Amino acid sequence: MLKLALAIQQSTEQSSHDLCLLRQEMSSLLKAPPPYTQAGGFDSLRSQSEVLLNGLSS
């Protein structure tokens, strides 16, 4: 989980292309069905992760 959080944190400092690669990595990590990898599911997970990261860094 920490590895995933670090990957998300790094992605926010990089390009949208890298974010797309992160989405693919997250999809394989979660073994998610295709619908989950669409914008809604990914954005929801990303925002939850950002809340977690903000909590850790504060």
N, C-alpha and C positions, 0 to 999 in steps of 0.2 A: 504493500500500500504506500509506503514511503517512497519507493522507487517511482511509482505512478505519480505521486504528488510532485516529486522533483521534476519529472518529465513535463508535467503540466506547467509548472512554474517556469521552466526553461522555455517552453513553447510561447509563453506570453511575451518573451523578449525577442522572439524570432519572427520570421515571415509567415504569411498565411499558408505558404506552401509547406513549411515545416509543421504547421498546425494540422494540415491535411494528413501529413505522414503520421502525426501523433494520433489522429482519429483512427487511422488504420491499425496502429499499434494497440490502442485501447480496445478496439473491436476484437482483435485476436486475443488480448489478455482476458477480456470478459467473456469470450466465446459467445458474443451476442448474436441474436438473429438479425438479419439485414434491416428490418424496420427500426431496430433500436439505434442503428448507426446513422439514421437520418437526422436532420438538424435538431428537431425537438429533443430527442433522447440525449444526443451528445451535448447540446447546450445546457440541458438540465444537469447532467453529470458534471460538466465543466464548471458551472456556477456553484454547485455544491462543493467541488474541490477547491475553488477559489475562496469560498467562505472558510473552509478548513485551513487553507494556507494562510489566509489573513489572520485567523485565530492563532496559528502557530507563531507567526512573525511579530505579533503585537505584544 
